[in-house]
């Protein structure tokens, strides 16, 4: 893979060097005049089209004839007609100048109704209840657009390389300078368990600490939000099980006498389906901000902006957060 990439870069650099050598000493503005002359077949009409005087346009034609070593246009009666070389150049000039003009034009507007782009979202599986809402919104606005949902952002460079378009995550304490992020809401923690668990009858701090918990191991180093508060308060909780995903934790709690502390708004839909109950966490963890993050290189991309807005709206509704727009 690396060899192919190096070969590709070498070819690109060779093409740039060749193009630079070929264009050196030539005035590209003359190509605009030439196309006007070939289309108008009149020095006077071409001069008006390119906002030059007839004298300057005539002088430009002389320079073009010398550059191409061809008359390009010759007089035939009262009109001018292209030479065979001029006839060949006309369509090529239209294509080249249209391409160059496109470099300076604003980005083409994104048309979601006809786009077939694929967007990739990195998020913990706890975001599973959000996926149907996102897909419904995409189906309404962009029926040909497809999505990929992958796990939490384990590698920060996934956004920079384009492997992931956006990351839906808890806002970190130290944001990455290369990323742009927008807050889309906040979550509070609740304790999920079976309805017959002792904690439901006595939801205090001592009971919460005394009974075994299920924890989720994430790719991010360091303790989680709840663990930091527990440590700061000098408390100790029993860890009965560590699992790799939030959904596995919820399914396990539905069958085993364990406690699972998780973001309420995100865990509650699945917990309700499993017959679990949510009890107020007897610790003051506060709110944890939720954000959509992306790399600065795609900040102005119209399609990316459309998808970010759609995703943000769905998450805000799920978290009951006001819209930023």
Phi and psi in degrees as GROMACS dihedral restraints (atoms count N, CA, C in turn):
[ dihedral_restraints ]
;  ai    aj    ak    al  type     phi  dphi    fc
    3     4     5     6     1   -65.0    20    10
    4     5     6     7     1   -38.3    20    10
    6     7     8     9     1   -62.3    20    10
    7     8     9    10     1   -43.6    20    10
    9    10    11    12     1   -63.1    20    10
   10    11    12    13     1   -40.6    20    10
   12    13    14    15     1   -64.1    20    10
   13    14    15    16     1   -41.0    20    10
   15    16    17    18     1   -66.5    20    10
   16    17    18    19     1   -38.5    20    10
   18    19    20    21     1   -64.2    20    10
   19    20    21    22     1   -39.8    20    10
   21    22    23    24     1   -63.7    20    10
   22    23    24    25     1   -45.4    20    10
   24    25    26    27     1   -62.2    20    10
   25    26    27    28     1   -39.9    20    10
   27    28    29    30     1   -61.6    20    10
   28    29    30    31     1   -43.2    20    10
   30    31    32    33     1   -63.1    20    10
   31    32    33    34     1   -42.1    20    10
   33    34    35    36     1   -62.5    20    10
   34    35    36    37     1   -45.5    20    10
   36    37    38    39     1   -63.7    20    10
   37    38    39    40     1   -38.4    20    10
   39    40    41    42     1   -62.7    20    10
   40    41    42    43     1   -43.9    20    10
   42    43    44    45     1   -62.8    20    10
   43    44    45    46     1   -40.6    20    10
   45    46    47    48     1   -64.1    20    10
   46    47    48    49     1   -42.7    20    10
   48    49    50    51     1   -64.7    20    10
   49    50    51    52     1   -41.5    20    10
   51    52    53    54     1   -64.2    20    10
   52    53    54    55     1   -44.6    20    10
   54    55    56    57     1   -63.4    20    10
   55    56    57    58     1   -39.7    20    10
   57    58    59    60     1   -63.0    20    10
   58    59    60    61     1   -40.7    20    10
   60    61    62    63     1   -67.9    20    10
   61    62    63    64     1   -38.2    20    10
   63    64    65    66     1   -68.8    20    10
   64    65    66    67     1   -34.3    20    10
   66    67    68    69     1   -89.7    20    10
   67    68    69    70     1   -13.4    20    10
   69    70    71    72     1   -59.8    20    10
   70    71    72    73     1   127.7    20    10
   72    73    74    75     1    90.6    20    10
   73    74    75    76     1    -1.9    20    10
   75    76    77    78     1  -108.0    20    10
   76    77    78    79     1   143.3    20    10
   78    79    80    81     1   -94.8    20    10
   79    80    81    82     1   107.8    20    10
   81    82    83    84     1   -66.5    20    10
   82    83    84    85     1   -20.7    20    10
   84    85    86    87     1   -62.7    20    10
   85    86    87    88     1   -25.7    20    10
   87    88    89    90     1   -64.7    20    10
   88    89    90    91     1   -27.6    20    10
   90    91    92    93     1   -65.8    20    10
   91    92    93    94     1   -33.6    20    10
   93    94    95    96     1   -64.9    20    10
   94    95    96    97     1   -43.1    20    10
   96    97    98    99     1   -64.3    20    10
   97    98    99   100     1   -42.1    20    10
   99   100   101   102     1   -61.2    20    10
  100   101   102   103     1   -44.5    20    10
  102   103   104   105     1   -62.5    20    10
  103   104   105   106     1   -40.7    20    10
  105   106   107   108     1   -61.9    20    10
  106   107   108   109     1   -40.9    20    10
  108   109   110   111     1   -66.1    20    10
  109   110   111   112     1   -43.5    20    10
  111   112   113   114     1   -66.1    20    10
  112   113   114   115     1   -33.2    20    10
  114   115   116   117     1   -82.8    20    10
  115   116   117   118     1   -41.4    20    10
  117   118   119   120     1   -83.0    20    10
  118   119   120   121     1   -29.7    20    10
  120   121   122   123     1    56.6    20    10
  121   122   123   124     1    36.3    20    10
  123   124   125   126     1  -159.1    20    10
  124   125   126   127     1   130.9    20    10
  126   127   128   129     1   -64.2    20    10
  127   128   129   130     1   -41.1    20    10
  129   130   131   132     1   -66.5    20    10
  130   131   132   133     1   -46.4    20    10
  132   133   134   135     1   -66.6    20    10
  133   134   135   136     1   -39.3    20    10
  135   136   137   138     1   -65.9    20    10
  136   137   138   139     1   -38.3    20    10
  138   139   140   141     1   -59.9    20    10
  139   140   141   142     1   -42.0    20    10
  141   142   143   144     1   -64.5    20    10
  142   143   144   145     1   -38.0    20    10
  144   145   146   147     1   -65.8    20    10
  145   146   147   148     1   -36.2    20    10
  147   148   149   150     1  -104.4    20    10
  148   149   150   151     1     9.8    20    10
  150   151   152   153     1    59.2    20    10
  151   152   153   154     1    45.6    20    10
  153   154   155   156     1  -122.6    20    10
  154   155   156   157     1   164.7    20    10
  156   157   158   159     1   -77.9    20    10
  157   158   159   160     1   155.2    20    10
  159   160   161   162     1   -56.7    20    10
  160   161   162   163     1   -35.2    20    10
  162   163   164   165     1   -64.9    20    10
  163   164   165   166     1   -45.8    20    10
  165   166   167   168     1   -65.2    20    10
  166   167   168   169     1   -36.8    20    10
  168   169   170   171     1   -67.7    20    10
  169   170   171   172     1   -39.7    20    10
  171   172   173   174     1   -64.4    20    10
  172   173   174   175     1   -40.1    20    10
  174   175   176   177     1   -64.9    20    10
  175   176   177   178     1   -38.8    20    10
  177   178   179   180     1   -63.5    20    10
  178   179   180   181     1   -39.1    20    10
  180   181   182   183     1   -63.4    20    10
  181   182   183   184     1   -38.0    20    10
  183   184   185   186     1   -62.2    20    10
  184   185   186   187     1   -42.8    20    10
  186   187   188   189     1   -66.2    20    10
  187   188   189   190     1   -37.9    20    10
  189   190   191   192     1   -66.5    20    10
  190   191   192   193     1   -41.1    20    10
  192   193   194   195     1   -60.6    20    10
  193   194   195   196     1   -38.7    20    10
  195   196   197   198     1   -70.8    20    10
  196   197   198   199     1   -39.7    20    10
  198   199   200   201     1   -66.5    20    10
  199   200   201   202     1   -39.6    20    10
  201   202   203   204     1   -93.8    20    10
  202   203   204   205     1    -5.4    20    10
  204   205   206   207     1    53.3    20    10
  205   206   207   208     1    44.4    20    10
  207   208   209   210     1  -156.7    20    10
  208   209   210   211     1   144.9    20    10
  210   211   212   213     1   -63.0    20    10
  211   212   213   214     1   -27.2    20    10
  213   214   215   216     1    68.5    20    10
  214   215   216   217     1   -52.5    20    10
  216   217   218   219     1  -135.2    20    10
  217   218   219   220     1   138.3    20    10
  219   220   221   222     1  -127.0    20    10
  220   221   222   223     1   152.3    20    10
  222   223   224   225     1   -79.0    20    10
  223   224   225   226     1   136.0    20    10
  225   226   227   228     1  -135.4    20    10
  226   227   228   229     1    96.6    20    10
  228   229   230   231     1    69.7    20    10
  229   230   231   232     1  -128.3    20    10
  231   232   233   234     1   -88.0    20    10
  232   233   234   235     1    -6.9    20    10
  234   235   236   237     1  -112.4    20    10
  235   236   237   238     1   173.9    20    10
  237   238   239   240     1  -118.7    20    10
  238   239   240   241     1   139.2    20    10
  240   241   242   243     1  -124.3    20    10
  241   242   243   244     1   146.5    20    10
  243   244   245   246     1   -70.9    20    10
  244   245   246   247     1   148.5    20    10
  246   247   248   249     1   -76.2    20    10
  247   248   249   250     1   168.7    20    10
  249   250   251   252     1   -53.7    20    10
  250   251   252   253     1   -37.9    20    10
  252   253   254   255     1   -65.2    20    10
  253   254   255   256     1   -41.4    20    10
  255   256   257   258     1   -63.1    20    10
  256   257   258   259     1   -38.3    20    10
  258   259   260   261     1   -65.9    20    10
  259   260   261   262     1   -36.6    20    10
  261   262   263   264     1   -69.6    20    10
  262   263   264   265     1   -36.3    20    10
  264   265   266   267     1   -72.3    20    10
  265   266   267   268     1   -30.7    20    10
  267   268   269   270     1   -56.0    20    10
  268   269   270   271     1   -54.1    20    10
  270   271   272   273     1   -66.8    20    10
  271   272   273   274     1   -32.6    20    10
  273   274   275   276     1   -65.2    20    10
  274   275   276   277     1   -40.9    20    10
  276   277   278   279     1   -64.1    20    10
  277   278   279   280     1   -40.2    20    10
  279   280   281   282     1   -59.8    20    10
  280   281   282   283     1   -44.2    20    10
  282   283   284   285     1   -67.0    20    10
  283   284   285   286     1   -45.5    20    10
  285   286   287   288     1   -65.4    20    10
  286   287   288   289     1   -46.7    20    10
  288   289   290   291     1   -69.0    20    10
  289   290   291   292     1   -32.0    20    10
  291   292   293   294     1   -65.7    20    10
  292   293   294   295     1   -40.1    20    10
  294   295   296   297     1   -65.9    20    10
  295   296   297   298     1   -42.8    20    10
  297   298   299   300     1   -64.7    20    10
  298   299   300   301     1   -40.9    20    10
  300   301   302   303     1   -62.6    20    10
  301   302   303   304     1   -34.6    20    10
  303   304   305   306     1   -64.8    20    10
  304   305   306   307     1   -25.3    20    10
  306   307   308   309     1   -64.3    20    10
  307   308   309   310     1   -29.0    20    10
  309   310   311   312     1  -101.7    20    10
  310   311   312   313     1    -6.4    20    10
  312   313   314   315     1   -80.7    20    10
  313   314   315   316     1   161.6    20    10
  315   316   317   318     1   -65.1    20    10
  316   317   318   319     1   157.4    20    10
  318   319   320   321     1   -58.6    20    10
  319   320   321   322     1   143.3    20    10
  321   322   323   324     1   -63.5    20    10
  322   323   324   325     1   133.3    20    10
  324   325   326   327     1   -60.7    20    10
  325   326   327   328     1   141.9    20    10
  327   328   329   330     1   -79.2    20    10
  328   329   330   331     1   128.0    20    10
  330   331   332   333     1  -108.7    20    10
  331   332   333   334     1    93.8    20    10
  333   334   335   336     1   -61.3    20    10
  334   335   336   337     1   -30.4    20    10
  336   337   338   339     1   -64.5    20    10
  337   338   339   340     1   -29.0    20    10
  339   340   341   342     1  -116.4    20    10
  340   341   342   343     1     0.9    20    10
  342   343   344   345     1   -74.9    20    10
  343   344   345   346     1   148.8    20    10
  345   346   347   348     1  -121.6    20    10
  346   347   348   349     1    28.8    20    10
  348   349   350   351     1   -70.5    20    10
  349   350   351   352     1   158.2    20    10
  351   352   353   354     1  -119.9    20    10
  352   353   354   355     1   130.6    20    10
  354   355   356   357     1  -113.3    20    10
  355   356   357   358     1   140.0    20    10
  357   358   359   360     1  -113.6    20    10
  358   359   360   361     1   128.3    20    10
  360   361   362   363     1  -113.7    20    10
  361   362   363   364     1   130.2    20    10
  363   364   365   366     1  -100.9    20    10
  364   365   366   367     1   124.1    20    10
  366   367   368   369     1  -160.5    20    10
  367   368   369   370     1   153.1    20    10
  369   370   371   372     1   -66.8    20    10
  370   371   372   373     1   155.4    20    10
  372   373   374   375     1   -65.3    20    10
  373   374   375   376     1   -12.4    20    10
  375   376   377   378     1   -64.3    20    10
  376   377   378   379     1   -18.5    20    10
  378   379   380   381     1   -80.7    20    10
  379   380   381   382     1     3.7    20    10
  381   382   383   384     1   -51.8    20    10
  382   383   384   385     1   -40.6    20    10
  384   385   386   387     1   -63.1    20    10
  385   386   387   388     1   -16.0    20    10
  387   388   389   390     1   -82.6    20    10
  388   389   390   391     1   -24.0    20    10
  390   391   392   393     1   -59.9    20    10
  391   392   393   394     1   -46.1    20    10
  393   394   395   396     1   -58.2    20    10
  394   395   396   397     1   -41.3    20    10
  396   397   398   399     1   -64.1    20    10
  397   398   399   400     1   -39.5    20    10
  399   400   401   402     1   -65.4    20    10
  400   401   402   403     1   -44.2    20    10
  402   403   404   405     1   -66.2    20    10
  403   404   405   406     1   -35.9    20    10
  405   406   407   408     1   -64.9    20    10
  406   407   408   409     1   -42.3    20    10
  408   409   410   411     1   -65.7    20    10
  409   410   411   412     1   -40.9    20    10
  411   412   413   414     1   -64.0    20    10
  412   413   414   415     1   -43.5    20    10
  414   415   416   417     1   -61.1    20    10
  415   416   417   418     1   -36.3    20    10
  417   418   419   420     1   -71.1    20    10
  418   419   420   421     1   -42.2    20    10
  420   421   422   423     1   -94.5    20    10
  421   422   423   424     1   -32.4    20    10
  423   424   425   426     1  -143.9    20    10
  424   425   426   427     1    78.7    20    10
  426   427   428   429     1   -62.8    20    10
  427   428   429   430     1   -19.8    20    10
  429   430   431   432     1   -97.1    20    10
  430   431   432   433     1    -6.7    20    10
  432   433   434   435     1   -78.1    20    10
  433   434   435   436     1   140.6    20    10
  435   436   437   438     1  -123.1    20    10
  436   437   438   439     1   158.9    20    10
  438   439   440   441     1  -125.6    20    10
  439   440   441   442     1   152.7    20    10
  441   442   443   444     1  -126.2    20    10
  442   443   444   445     1   128.8    20    10
  444   445   446   447     1  -108.2    20    10
  445   446   447   448     1   122.9    20    10
  447   448   449   450     1  -118.5    20    10
  448   449   450   451     1   174.2    20    10
  450   451   452   453     1   -69.4    20    10
  451   452   453   454     1  -177.7    20    10
  453   454   455   456     1   -55.1    20    10
  454   455   456   457     1   152.2    20    10
  456   457   458   459     1   -68.8    20    10
  457   458   459   460     1    98.0    20    10
  459   460   461   462     1   -83.4    20    10
  460   461   462   463     1   -30.1    20    10
  462   463   464   465     1  -117.6    20    10
  463   464   465   466     1   118.1    20    10
  465   466   467   468     1   -59.5    20    10
  466   467   468   469     1   -29.1    20    10
  468   469   470   471     1   -75.9    20    10
  469   470   471   472     1    -4.0    20    10
  471   472   473   474     1   -62.9    20    10
  472   473   474   475     1   -32.5    20    10
  474   475   476   477     1   -73.3    20    10
  475   476   477   478     1   -39.7    20    10
  477   478   479   480     1   -66.9    20    10
  478   479   480   481     1   -35.5    20    10
  480   481   482   483     1   -86.6    20    10
  481   482   483   484     1    -9.3    20    10
  483   484   485   486     1    87.5    20    10
  484   485   486   487     1     3.8    20    10
  486   487   488   489     1   -64.3    20    10
  487   488   489   490     1   -31.5    20    10
  489   490   491   492     1  -126.7    20    10
  490   491   492   493     1   135.6    20    10
  492   493   494   495     1   -85.9    20    10
  493   494   495   496     1   -48.0    20    10
  495   496   497   498     1  -139.0    20    10
  496   497   498   499     1   151.0    20    10
  498   499   500   501     1  -116.7    20    10
  499   500   501   502     1   127.5    20    10
  501   502   503   504     1  -101.3    20    10
  502   503   504   505     1   117.6    20    10
  504   505   506   507     1  -157.9    20    10
  505   506   507   508     1   168.9    20    10
  507   508   509   510     1   -71.9    20    10
  508   509   510   511     1   136.0    20    10
  510   511   512   513     1   -63.5    20    10
  511   512   513   514     1   127.1    20    10
  513   514   515   516     1   -77.5    20    10
  514   515   516   517     1   161.0    20    10
  516   517   518   519     1   -73.2    20    10
  517   518   519   520     1   -26.8    20    10
  519   520   521   522     1  -123.8    20    10
  520   521   522   523     1    93.8    20    10
  522   523   524   525     1   -68.0    20    10
  523   524   525   526     1   151.0    20    10
  525   526   527   528     1   -78.5    20    10
  526   527   528   529     1   132.0    20    10
  528   529   530   531     1   -65.1    20    10
  529   530   531   532     1   -25.0    20    10
  531   532   533   534     1   -82.9    20    10
  532   533   534   535     1    -7.0    20    10
  534   535   536   537     1  -103.8    20    10
  535   536   537   538     1   156.1    20    10
  537   538   539   540     1  -114.8    20    10
  538   539   540   541     1   139.8    20    10
  540   541   542   543     1  -137.3    20    10
  541   542   543   544     1   147.8    20    10
  543   544   545   546     1  -129.9    20    10
  544   545   546   547     1   127.0    20    10
  546   547   548   549     1   -71.3    20    10
  547   548   549   550     1   131.9    20    10
  549   550   551   552     1  -119.9    20    10
  550   551   552   553     1     9.4    20    10
  552   553   554   555     1   149.3    20    10
  553   554   555   556     1  -167.9    20    10
  555   556   557   558     1  -150.9    20    10
  556   557   558   559     1   156.1    20    10
  558   559   560   561     1  -126.2    20    10
  559   560   561   562     1   150.4    20    10
  561   562   563   564     1  -113.8    20    10
  562   563   564   565     1   154.1    20    10
  564   565   566   567     1   -92.6    20    10
  565   566   567   568     1   146.0    20    10
  567   568   569   570     1  -134.3    20    10
  568   569   570   571     1   164.4    20    10
  570   571   572   573     1  -105.5    20    10
  571   572   573   574     1   123.9    20    10
  573   574   575   576     1  -106.6    20    10
  574   575   576   577     1   137.4    20    10
  576   577   578   579     1  -162.0    20    10
  577   578   579   580     1   175.0    20    10
  579   580   581   582     1   -71.4    20    10
  580   581   582   583     1   156.6    20    10
  582   583   584   585     1   -67.1    20    10
  583   584   585   586     1   -21.3    20    10
  585   586   587   588     1   -94.2    20    10
  586   587   588   589     1     9.6    20    10
  588   589   590   591     1   -72.6    20    10
  589   590   591   592     1   142.2    20    10
  591   592   593   594     1   -57.4    20    10
  592   593   594   595     1   -27.9    20    10
  594   595   596   597     1   -66.1    20    10
  595   596   597   598     1   -28.8    20    10
  597   598   599   600     1   -66.5    20    10
  598   599   600   601     1   -35.2    20    10
  600   601   602   603     1   -80.4    20    10
  601   602   603   604     1   -29.5    20    10
  603   604   605   606     1  -136.7    20    10
  604   605   606   607     1    79.2    20    10
  606   607   608   609     1   -83.5    20    10
  607   608   609   610     1    57.9    20    10
  609   610   611   612     1  -108.8    20    10
  610   611   612   613     1   176.1    20    10
  612   613   614   615     1   -64.4    20    10
  613   614   615   616     1   -40.7    20    10
  615   616   617   618     1   -64.7    20    10
  616   617   618   619     1   -42.7    20    10
  618   619   620   621     1   -66.7    20    10
  619   620   621   622     1   -39.6    20    10
  621   622   623   624     1   -61.1    20    10
  622   623   624   625     1   -40.5    20    10
  624   625   626   627     1   -75.3    20    10
  625   626   627   628     1   -29.4    20    10
  627   628   629   630     1   -76.6    20    10
  628   629   630   631     1   -29.1    20    10
  630   631   632   633     1   -96.5    20    10
  631   632   633   634     1   149.6    20    10
  633   634   635   636     1   -66.6    20    10
  634   635   636   637     1   144.4    20    10
  636   637   638   639     1  -114.6    20    10
  637   638   639   640     1   157.5    20    10
  639   640   641   642     1  -106.3    20    10
  640   641   642   643     1   130.8    20    10
  642   643   644   645     1  -114.5    20    10
  643   644   645   646     1   153.0    20    10
  645   646   647   648     1  -105.8    20    10
  646   647   648   649     1   127.7    20    10
  648   649   650   651     1   -88.7    20    10
  649   650   651   652     1   116.8    20    10
  651   652   653   654     1  -104.8    20    10
  652   653   654   655     1   164.0    20    10
  654   655   656   657     1   -72.1    20    10
  655   656   657   658     1    -8.6    20    10
  657   658   659   660     1   -86.7    20    10
  658   659   660   661     1   132.7    20    10
  660   661   662   663     1   -71.8    20    10
  661   662   663   664     1   159.4    20    10
  663   664   665   666     1    89.0    20    10
  664   665   666   667     1   168.3    20    10
  666   667   668   669     1   -73.0    20    10
  667   668   669   670     1   157.1    20    10
  669   670   671   672     1   -81.2    20    10
  670   671   672   673     1  -178.6    20    10
  672   673   674   675     1   -61.9    20    10
  673   674   675   676     1   -45.9    20    10
  675   676   677   678     1   -67.6    20    10
  676   677   678   679     1   -41.1    20    10
  678   679   680   681     1   -62.1    20    10
  679   680   681   682     1   -36.1    20    10
  681   682   683   684     1   -64.7    20    10
  682   683   684   685     1   -41.3    20    10
  684   685   686   687     1   -67.7    20    10
  685   686   687   688     1   -42.5    20    10
  687   688   689   690     1   -58.5    20    10
  688   689   690   691     1   -45.4    20    10
  690   691   692   693     1   -65.7    20    10
  691   692   693   694     1   -42.4    20    10
  693   694   695   696     1   -64.4    20    10
  694   695   696   697     1   -29.6    20    10
  696   697   698   699     1   -87.8    20    10
  697   698   699   700     1    -1.1    20    10
  699   700   701   702     1    72.7    20    10
  700   701   702   703     1    24.3    20    10
  702   703   704   705     1   -98.4    20    10
  703   704   705   706     1   165.0    20    10
  705   706   707   708     1  -134.8    20    10
  706   707   708   709     1   130.1    20    10
  708   709   710   711     1  -116.1    20    10
  709   710   711   712     1   149.7    20    10
  711   712   713   714     1   -79.7    20    10
  712   713   714   715     1   130.2    20    10
  714   715   716   717     1  -103.5    20    10
  715   716   717   718     1   111.8    20    10
  717   718   719   720     1   -93.1    20    10
  718   719   720   721     1   -23.5    20    10
  720   721   722   723     1  -159.2    20    10
  721   722   723   724     1   140.8    20    10
  723   724   725   726     1  -120.6    20    10
  724   725   726   727     1   127.9    20    10
  726   727   728   729     1  -127.3    20    10
  727   728   729   730     1   163.3    20    10
  729   730   731   732     1   -85.5    20    10
  730   731   732   733     1   -15.4    20    10
  732   733   734   735     1  -136.1    20    10
  733   734   735   736     1   156.6    20    10
  735   736   737   738     1   -69.6    20    10
  736   737   738   739     1   -40.1    20    10
  738   739   740   741     1   -65.5    20    10
  739   740   741   742     1   -36.0    20    10
  741   742   743   744     1   -65.3    20    10
  742   743   744   745     1   -36.9    20    10
  744   745   746   747     1   -62.9    20    10
  745   746   747   748     1   -45.3    20    10
  747   748   749   750     1   -65.0    20    10
  748   749   750   751     1   -42.3    20    10
  750   751   752   753     1   -66.0    20    10
  751   752   753   754     1   -35.4    20    10
  753   754   755   756     1   -68.1    20    10
  754   755   756   757     1   -42.8    20    10
  756   757   758   759     1   -62.3    20    10
  757   758   759   760     1   -30.8    20    10
  759   760   761   762     1   -65.9    20    10
  760   761   762   763     1   -20.7    20    10
  762   763   764   765     1  -115.6    20    10
  763   764   765   766     1   -12.4    20    10
  765   766   767   768     1  -128.4    20    10
  766   767   768   769     1   153.7    20    10
  768   769   770   771     1   -78.8    20    10
  769   770   771   772     1    63.2    20    10
  771   772   773   774     1  -118.5    20    10
  772   773   774   775     1   161.4    20    10
  774   775   776   777     1  -108.9    20    10
  775   776   777   778     1   144.6    20    10
  777   778   779   780     1  -134.5    20    10
  778   779   780   781     1   117.1    20    10
  780   781   782   783     1   -98.2    20    10
  781   782   783   784     1   120.6    20    10
  783   784   785   786     1  -150.3    20    10
  784   785   786   787     1   163.9    20    10
  786   787   788   789     1   -57.4    20    10
  787   788   789   790     1   122.3    20    10
  789   790   791   792     1   -59.6    20    10
  790   791   792   793     1   -55.3    20    10
  792   793   794   795     1   -62.7    20    10
  793   794   795   796     1   -29.5    20    10
  795   796   797   798     1   -87.0    20    10
  796   797   798   799     1   -37.1    20    10
  798   799   800   801     1   -83.3    20    10
  799   800   801   802     1   -25.8    20    10
  801   802   803   804     1   -59.8    20    10
  802   803   804   805     1   -42.6    20    10
  804   805   806   807     1   -57.9    20    10
  805   806   807   808     1   -45.2    20    10
  807   808   809   810     1   -69.6    20    10
  808   809   810   811     1   -40.5    20    10
  810   811   812   813     1   -60.1    20    10
  811   812   813   814     1   -39.4    20    10
  813   814   815   816     1   -64.3    20    10
  814   815   816   817     1   -41.1    20    10
  816   817   818   819     1   -63.1    20    10
  817   818   819   820     1   -33.5    20    10
  819   820   821   822     1   -86.2    20    10
  820   821   822   823     1    -1.3    20    10
  822   823   824   825     1    79.4    20    10
  823   824   825   826     1    19.2    20    10
  825   826   827   828     1   -84.9    20    10
  826   827   828   829     1   159.4    20    10
  828   829   830   831     1  -112.6    20    10
  829   830   831   832     1   148.9    20    10
  831   832   833   834     1  -107.8    20    10
  832   833   834   835     1   127.0    20    10
  834   835   836   837     1  -119.9    20    10
  835   836   837   838     1   145.3    20    10
  837   838   839   840     1   -60.0    20    10
  838   839   840   841     1   133.9    20    10
  840   841   842   843     1   -70.5    20    10
  841   842   843   844     1   126.5    20    10
  843   844   845   846     1   -81.2    20    10
  844   845   846   847     1    29.2    20    10
  846   847   848   849     1  -130.8    20    10
  847   848   849   850     1   147.2    20    10
  849   850   851   852     1   -89.3    20    10
  850   851   852   853     1    84.2    20    10
  852   853   854   855     1   -85.6    20    10
  853   854   855   856     1   -26.9    20    10
  855   856   857   858     1    78.9    20    10
  856   857   858   859     1  -168.3    20    10
  858   859   860   861     1   -91.0    20    10
  859   860   861   862     1   150.7    20    10
  861   862   863   864     1  -118.4    20    10
  862   863   864   865     1   122.1    20    10
  864   865   866   867     1   -69.1    20    10
  865   866   867   868     1   142.4    20    10
  867   868   869   870     1  -112.6    20    10
  868   869   870   871     1   136.0    20    10
  870   871   872   873     1  -136.2    20    10
  871   872   873   874     1   156.9    20    10
  873   874   875   876     1  -104.2    20    10
  874   875   876   877     1   124.4    20    10
  876   877   878   879     1  -120.4    20    10
  877   878   879   880     1   146.2    20    10
  879   880   881   882     1  -149.3    20    10
  880   881   882   883     1   169.2    20    10
  882   883   884   885     1   -86.6    20    10
  883   884   885   886     1   148.6    20    10
  885   886   887   888     1   -60.6    20    10
  886   887   888   889     1   -25.2    20    10
  888   889   890   891     1   -66.6    20    10
  889   890   891   892     1   -22.6    20    10
  891   892   893   894     1  -108.7    20    10
  892   893   894   895     1    12.8    20    10
  894   895   896   897     1   -59.3    20    10
  895   896   897   898     1   -37.3    20    10
  897   898   899   900     1   -96.5    20    10
  898   899   900   901     1    -1.1    20    10
  900   901   902   903     1   -67.0    20    10
  901   902   903   904     1   123.1    20    10
  903   904   905   906     1   -58.8    20    10
  904   905   906   907     1   -42.6    20    10
  906   907   908   909     1   -66.0    20    10
  907   908   909   910     1   -39.9    20    10
  909   910   911   912     1   -64.7    20    10
  910   911   912   913     1   -41.3    20    10
  912   913   914   915     1   -63.4    20    10
  913   914   915   916     1   -40.6    20    10
  915   916   917   918     1   -60.5    20    10
  916   917   918   919     1   -46.6    20    10
  918   919   920   921     1   -68.2    20    10
  919   920   921   922     1   -39.0    20    10
  921   922   923   924     1   -59.6    20    10
  922   923   924   925     1   -42.8    20    10
  924   925   926   927     1   -64.2    20    10
  925   926   927   928     1   -42.6    20    10
  927   928   929   930     1   -62.9    20    10
  928   929   930   931     1   -48.4    20    10
  930   931   932   933     1   -61.9    20    10
  931   932   933   934     1   -44.2    20    10
  933   934   935   936     1   -60.4    20    10
  934   935   936   937     1   -40.6    20    10
  936   937   938   939     1   -64.2    20    10
  937   938   939   940     1   -42.1    20    10
  939   940   941   942     1   -64.7    20    10
  940   941   942   943     1   -42.9    20    10
  942   943   944   945     1   -67.1    20    10
  943   944   945   946     1   -41.1    20    10
  945   946   947   948     1   -60.2    20    10
  946   947   948   949     1   -42.2    20    10
  948   949   950   951     1   -64.3    20    10
  949   950   951   952     1   -40.6    20    10
  951   952   953   954     1   -66.9    20    10
  952   953   954   955     1   -34.1    20    10
  954   955   956   957     1   -96.8    20    10
  955   956   957   958     1     4.3    20    10
  957   958   959   960     1    57.4    20    10
  958   959   960   961     1    42.6    20    10
  960   961   962   963     1  -103.3    20    10
  961   962   963   964     1   145.6    20    10
  963   964   965   966     1   -67.1    20    10
  964   965   966   967     1   148.9    20    10
  966   967   968   969     1   -71.3    20    10
  967   968   969   970     1   146.8    20    10
  969   970   971   972     1   -87.8    20    10
  970   971   972   973     1    -4.3    20    10
